[in-house]
Amino acid sequence: MISASILIVFVLVGAVLLWPRLSNAPLWRATITPLASIIGSGFLVLGPILDVSYGGYAPLAMLGLCALAYLFGSAIRFNIARIADGSNMSRLLVTLEGVSSAVLAFAFVISVAYYLNLFGAFGVSLTGFNSSYHANMLTTAVFVLIFLVGWTRGFNALERVEQITVGLKLAVIAGLIFGLLLYFRQAGQSHTLQFDPPKVTGWSSITLMAGLIVTVQGFETSRYLGATYDAEMRVRSMKLAQWISTAIYLVYIVLLTYALEADPLSLNETAIIDLMVVVAPILPLLLVVAALSAQFSAAVADTSGSGGLIAEISKGKISEKMAYALLVGAGIILTWTANIFEIISYASRAFAAYYAIQSGIAAVSAHGGGQAWKTLLFGAMAVIGACIAVFGTPIE
C-alpha cells in the first residue's frame, strides 16, 4: 500500500514538473538548474552521514550547512549584481576573478569524481556485483565513455537530457519524503521515535560539517547563466533555489533522524538504500534510477564546464579536449585511491576555496562602495571559506 502511494506521488509530481505552464515559466527554468545541483548528490548521502554522526542533533547540523551555503550565496549574488552594473574592476579584482575561475575548474574535476563514484556505487548496489571493486570498474568505464564522447562529438547531445533527469530526481525525492512521512507517523503512533546521542562532538563535529559543504553546493551555477537570464532573474532564482532546497533538506533530515535507526557499521555511499528498504520496497529502485540519471547528467555538465574554464584560463594553450583527458585521468586516479567520503571532503574543500575567493571579491567591492556591514560580512565569509578549505575532514 505504501509503495503504491509513493508511486502515485512520484507520477503526480513528475507530471506537475512537466506541465508546460510551470516548466516554461522563466523563473522556474532559472531556478531548476541551481536547485537540481544543490539537492542532487547530497540527498543520496547526507541523511545517513548526519544521522550517524550527529544523532538527534542532525537537523541542526543540516540547518547550519544550509545557512552557511546561503551566506556564501549572498556573496555570489552581490558579485552578480556588481557585474551587471558595469562597474569598473580594479587589477586586484581581475586577478581574483582569474584565480577564482581556476579554483572552480579544479573543483569541477573533483566533483565529477564525486558524481561518478556515486554512479558506480548505486549502479551495482542492487546487483550480485555489489562491491567496491565492481563499483570502481563501472565508474572507470563511465569516465572513459564521457571522455570518448567529449573528445569525438562534444556534449551537446548529452546535455539535452538534463531537464528530464532533473524532473525525475525531484519526483523521486517527493516520493521518498512522502514515504518517510507515512513511516514517521507510524513510528509516532507506536511511540518508537528516537533521539540518538551524537557520535561526533566538539571540534571534530565542526570540521566534519566543513567537509560536507559540497553536499549543499550548486547554487553558484546561477552566476554562469548570464547568456540566458538577466542579473535580477539569476539573483531571484538562486535565492528561491536555496530556500526550496533548505526546506526539502530539513524535512528529509527530521523525518529520517527521528524515525529510522542508522547503523554506523554499515555507513557507506549507498546506506540510504538499506534505510529506505524499511520504509517501502519500491524506494531503493526509485533511488537507484534517480541516482544513475542525475549523477551522469551532473558529471557531463561539470566536465563540459571544466573543459571550457581550463581552455579559457590557459588562453587556448590547453584545448577543451585535452582538458577532458586531464579531468578523466585525475578522476580515475581518485576513484582507485580514495573512498567516496574522502572525495566528498576534497570536493568540499575545493568549493570552499572558490567561495572564499568570491567572498573576498565581494568584500573588496563592498568596501569600495562604502558598504561597511557588507564588507564585514563578506570578509568574514572569506575567512570561513578559507578555514573550511584547510580544516574540512572526511567522515571516518
Legacy VTK file of the C-alpha trace (Angstrom):
# vtk DataFile Version 3.0
C-alpha trace
ASCII
DATASET POLYDATA
POINTS 396 float
0.000 0.000 0.000
2.810 2.407 0.924
4.703 1.565 -2.271
1.590 2.256 -4.354
1.070 5.616 -2.610
4.716 6.547 -3.208
4.393 5.682 -6.904
1.270 7.850 -7.178
3.106 10.814 -5.598
6.097 10.180 -7.869
3.913 10.218 -11.002
1.873 13.254 -9.902
4.928 15.352 -9.038
6.615 14.303 -12.272
3.527 15.346 -14.222
3.405 18.731 -12.475
7.090 19.345 -13.224
6.462 18.564 -16.906
3.363 20.829 -17.015
4.217 23.413 -19.697
2.891 26.327 -17.661
5.427 25.522 -14.936
8.301 24.069 -16.963
8.289 27.022 -19.364
7.980 29.726 -16.695
11.200 31.827 -16.797
11.643 31.972 -13.000
11.214 28.217 -12.610
13.555 27.459 -15.520
16.179 29.710 -13.939
15.596 28.076 -10.544
15.662 24.440 -11.614
19.367 24.374 -12.560
20.789 25.522 -9.190
18.057 23.612 -7.308
18.929 20.343 -9.025
22.633 20.925 -8.349
22.075 21.633 -4.660
19.927 18.630 -3.791
21.202 16.160 -6.379
24.071 14.160 -4.910
23.785 15.464 -1.367
20.348 13.967 -0.968
21.796 10.496 -1.580
24.500 10.608 1.090
23.657 13.338 3.619
20.884 11.622 5.580
22.828 8.599 6.865
26.007 10.657 7.426
24.263 13.284 9.576
22.143 10.706 11.419
25.131 8.540 12.364
27.438 11.457 13.191
25.157 13.982 14.898
22.330 11.783 16.197
19.289 13.756 17.296
21.102 16.999 16.505
21.344 16.141 12.789
18.635 18.690 11.811
20.672 21.446 13.494
23.761 20.369 11.533
21.667 20.437 8.344
20.367 23.909 9.180
23.931 25.063 9.790
25.092 23.741 6.415
22.189 25.416 4.599
22.729 28.724 6.429
26.420 28.668 5.563
25.611 27.970 1.915
23.082 30.820 1.874
25.690 33.264 3.184
28.186 32.156 0.537
25.369 32.561 -1.971
24.818 36.139 -0.789
28.410 36.978 -1.740
27.966 35.476 -5.211
24.649 37.306 -5.650
26.409 40.544 -4.730
29.008 39.838 -7.413
26.291 39.089 -9.994
24.699 42.478 -9.321
28.094 44.229 -9.383
28.995 42.790 -12.782
25.558 43.703 -14.144
26.040 47.303 -13.022
29.058 47.508 -15.306
31.329 48.685 -12.504
34.983 49.003 -13.451
37.117 46.247 -11.953
40.466 47.027 -10.370
43.529 44.970 -11.231
43.140 43.180 -7.874
39.573 42.137 -8.675
40.537 40.984 -12.171
43.316 38.852 -10.670
41.000 37.402 -8.029
38.402 36.545 -10.677
41.065 34.695 -12.671
42.191 32.754 -9.605
38.547 32.058 -8.761
37.915 30.554 -12.205
40.998 28.348 -11.891
39.894 27.098 -8.474
36.381 26.419 -9.784
37.787 24.400 -12.689
39.777 22.325 -10.169
36.667 21.897 -8.018
34.775 20.626 -11.065
37.443 17.958 -11.581
36.861 16.584 -8.080
33.093 16.975 -8.248
32.954 14.829 -11.397
34.815 12.096 -9.499
32.283 12.523 -6.682
29.295 12.205 -9.034
30.623 9.218 -10.939
31.738 7.341 -7.835
28.167 7.671 -6.583
27.018 6.486 -10.017
29.225 3.404 -9.719
28.160 2.603 -6.159
24.439 2.918 -6.891
24.821 1.178 -10.244
25.935 -2.095 -8.623
24.023 -1.711 -5.338
21.044 -3.891 -6.300
23.051 -6.485 -8.242
25.145 -9.523 -7.393
28.269 -7.437 -8.066
27.797 -5.091 -5.125
31.421 -4.458 -4.145
33.801 -1.518 -4.197
35.860 -3.200 -6.930
32.929 -3.557 -9.323
31.679 -0.068 -8.428
35.106 1.356 -9.306
35.142 -0.611 -12.560
31.750 0.829 -13.532
32.887 4.333 -12.572
36.043 3.955 -14.657
34.014 2.732 -17.649
31.721 5.771 -17.455
34.746 8.087 -17.186
36.092 6.547 -20.402
32.684 6.900 -22.081
32.447 10.589 -21.144
35.988 11.169 -22.417
35.274 9.483 -25.754
32.027 11.421 -26.244
33.647 14.726 -25.280
36.695 14.100 -27.475
34.828 12.959 -30.586
31.396 14.602 -30.566
31.115 17.111 -27.718
28.450 17.130 -25.044
25.582 18.954 -26.754
23.537 15.808 -27.319
24.036 14.545 -23.774
23.244 17.911 -22.218
19.716 17.779 -23.682
18.723 15.087 -21.170
19.326 17.429 -18.223
15.755 18.684 -17.905
14.397 15.114 -17.921
16.828 13.950 -15.225
16.059 16.990 -13.075
12.341 16.263 -13.153
12.940 12.578 -12.443
15.164 13.375 -9.492
12.732 15.829 -7.912
9.825 13.414 -8.397
11.772 10.625 -6.660
12.624 12.959 -3.780
8.932 13.850 -3.434
8.023 10.154 -3.307
10.760 9.442 -0.770
9.675 12.256 1.542
6.051 11.129 1.288
7.096 7.584 2.246
9.104 8.919 5.171
6.113 10.968 6.322
3.962 7.838 6.441
6.681 5.907 8.263
7.246 8.775 10.704
3.527 8.857 11.513
3.544 5.124 12.188
6.597 5.456 14.430
4.920 8.263 16.334
1.746 6.244 16.846
3.760 3.256 18.114
5.971 5.506 20.300
9.198 4.347 18.584
10.571 7.752 17.609
14.123 8.171 18.854
16.730 10.789 19.733
20.211 9.268 19.455
23.260 10.884 21.098
25.842 12.369 18.711
28.893 10.265 17.927
30.937 13.268 16.757
31.290 16.269 19.054
33.440 19.341 19.630
35.974 20.404 17.028
35.525 17.151 15.101
31.853 17.941 14.532
32.780 21.331 13.072
35.484 20.003 10.735
33.182 17.195 9.594
30.476 19.720 8.740
33.094 21.703 6.832
33.920 18.571 4.864
30.282 18.245 3.779
29.813 21.678 2.184
29.802 20.128 -1.312
26.518 18.389 -0.466
24.752 21.787 -0.449
26.878 23.231 -3.264
25.456 24.114 -6.657
23.813 27.500 -6.117
26.783 29.189 -7.788
25.628 27.842 -11.161
23.199 30.786 -11.302
26.153 33.092 -11.842
27.034 31.365 -15.096
23.568 31.555 -16.682
24.111 35.125 -17.878
23.665 34.180 -21.526
20.082 33.118 -20.774
18.870 35.240 -17.840
19.483 38.772 -16.643
21.102 39.524 -13.287
17.843 40.176 -11.440
16.410 36.823 -12.533
19.589 34.961 -11.566
19.623 36.563 -8.115
15.932 35.764 -7.539
16.252 32.199 -8.805
19.333 31.479 -6.676
17.528 32.673 -3.544
14.466 30.604 -4.436
16.572 27.503 -5.125
18.333 27.832 -1.773
15.088 28.342 0.148
13.400 25.362 -1.534
16.415 23.095 -1.052
16.703 24.135 2.607
13.046 23.249 3.229
13.427 19.889 1.450
16.635 19.005 3.282
15.292 19.934 6.728
12.054 17.954 6.307
14.027 14.983 4.992
16.597 15.021 7.803
13.982 15.453 10.561
11.913 12.517 9.282
14.902 10.235 8.770
16.710 11.121 12.001
13.879 10.508 14.435
12.036 7.670 12.668
14.904 5.444 11.473
17.931 3.987 13.211
21.102 4.313 11.173
23.756 1.642 11.712
27.250 3.189 11.895
28.793 -0.163 10.967
27.093 -0.084 7.559
27.672 3.587 6.733
28.694 3.803 3.089
27.776 5.746 -0.031
24.630 3.650 -0.607
23.474 3.459 3.025
20.305 5.334 2.099
19.155 2.266 0.121
19.350 -0.009 3.179
17.421 2.553 5.216
14.692 3.034 2.612
14.027 -0.716 2.306
12.482 -0.441 5.771
10.151 2.340 4.592
8.938 0.796 1.323
10.291 -1.848 -1.107
9.827 0.472 -4.099
12.115 3.216 -2.780
15.524 1.547 -3.365
14.709 1.023 -7.059
13.488 4.613 -7.470
16.618 5.918 -5.719
18.929 3.909 -7.956
17.170 5.122 -11.124
17.328 8.735 -9.922
20.952 8.377 -8.831
22.147 6.953 -12.139
20.427 9.562 -14.295
21.221 12.513 -12.029
24.888 11.679 -11.412
25.577 11.055 -15.090
23.997 14.339 -16.210
25.769 16.260 -13.418
29.104 14.713 -14.391
28.574 15.667 -18.039
27.678 19.246 -17.082
30.741 19.685 -14.847
33.071 18.011 -17.346
31.878 20.399 -20.028
32.151 23.378 -17.669
35.615 22.414 -16.506
36.887 21.925 -20.060
35.661 25.365 -21.076
37.135 27.034 -17.999
40.534 25.367 -18.384
40.694 26.357 -22.054
39.760 29.936 -21.149
42.208 30.189 -18.228
45.096 28.774 -20.285
44.174 31.135 -23.157
43.837 28.203 -25.513
47.147 26.535 -24.647
45.136 23.647 -23.212
42.276 22.738 -25.512
38.901 21.608 -24.199
39.612 18.077 -25.457
42.926 17.983 -23.633
41.177 19.313 -20.504
38.705 16.418 -20.730
41.635 13.988 -20.837
43.228 15.584 -17.761
39.930 15.544 -15.884
39.216 11.915 -16.699
42.742 10.879 -15.755
42.516 12.666 -12.405
39.046 11.236 -11.793
40.133 7.657 -12.422
43.109 8.103 -10.081
40.783 9.445 -7.358
38.385 6.554 -7.942
41.024 3.924 -7.220
42.932 5.738 -4.459
40.218 7.398 -2.335
36.844 6.371 -0.949
33.699 8.384 -1.585
33.816 10.158 1.785
37.377 11.339 1.108
36.336 12.566 -2.343
33.388 14.441 -0.765
35.817 16.131 1.621
38.246 17.065 -1.184
35.400 18.498 -3.265
34.070 20.441 -0.274
37.461 21.996 0.352
37.884 22.921 -3.309
34.470 24.591 -3.496
35.087 26.286 -0.145
38.244 27.825 -1.618
36.174 29.103 -4.548
33.565 30.551 -2.182
36.315 32.169 -0.110
37.699 33.955 -3.160
34.243 35.030 -4.334
33.512 36.341 -0.826
36.825 38.196 -0.874
35.903 39.785 -4.212
32.536 40.829 -2.758
34.246 42.275 0.343
36.664 44.357 -1.745
33.823 45.608 -3.945
31.620 46.422 -0.954
34.481 48.324 0.675
34.985 50.338 -2.496
31.280 51.169 -2.475
31.340 52.312 1.156
29.111 49.423 2.362
30.671 48.742 5.746
28.431 45.956 7.054
28.608 44.033 3.786
32.377 44.435 3.811
32.469 42.841 7.260
30.039 40.064 6.317
31.780 39.093 3.095
35.187 39.410 4.735
34.066 37.020 7.467
32.731 34.581 4.848
36.077 34.728 3.034
37.831 33.732 6.268
35.302 30.962 6.952
35.683 29.620 3.412
39.466 29.578 3.777
39.180 27.735 7.105
36.885 25.122 5.552
39.369 24.637 2.718
42.116 23.967 5.265
40.338 22.101 8.064
37.475 20.169 6.385
37.706 16.442 7.131
36.017 13.313 5.740
33.793 11.051 7.821
35.706 8.131 9.338
LINES 1 397
396 0 1 2 3 4 5 6 7 8 9 10 11 12 13 14 15 16 17 18 19 20 21 22 23 24 25 26 27 28 29 30 31 32 33 34 35 36 37 38 39 40 41 42 43 44 45 46 47 48 49 50 51 52 53 54 55 56 57 58 59 60 61 62 63 64 65 66 67 68 69 70 71 72 73 74 75 76 77 78 79 80 81 82 83 84 85 86 87 88 89 90 91 92 93 94 95 96 97 98 99 100 101 102 103 104 105 106 107 108 109 110 111 112 113 114 115 116 117 118 119 120 121 122 123 124 125 126 127 128 129 130 131 132 133 134 135 136 137 138 139 140 141 142 143 144 145 146 147 148 149 150 151 152 153 154 155 156 157 158 159 160 161 162 163 164 165 166 167 168 169 170 171 172 173 174 175 176 177 178 179 180 181 182 183 184 185 186 187 188 189 190 191 192 193 194 195 196 197 198 199 200 201 202 203 204 205 206 207 208 209 210 211 212 213 214 215 216 217 218 219 220 221 222 223 224 225 226 227 228 229 230 231 232 233 234 235 236 237 238 239 240 241 242 243 244 245 246 247 248 249 250 251 252 253 254 255 256 257 258 259 260 261 262 263 264 265 266 267 268 269 270 271 272 273 274 275 276 277 278 279 280 281 282 283 284 285 286 287 288 289 290 291 292 293 294 295 296 297 298 299 300 301 302 303 304 305 306 307 308 309 310 311 312 313 314 315 316 317 318 319 320 321 322 323 324 325 326 327 328 329 330 331 332 333 334 335 336 337 338 339 340 341 342 343 344 345 346 347 348 349 350 351 352 353 354 355 356 357 358 359 360 361 362 363 364 365 366 367 368 369 370 371 372 373 374 375 376 377 378 379 380 381 382 383 384 385 386 387 388 389 390 391 392 393 394 395
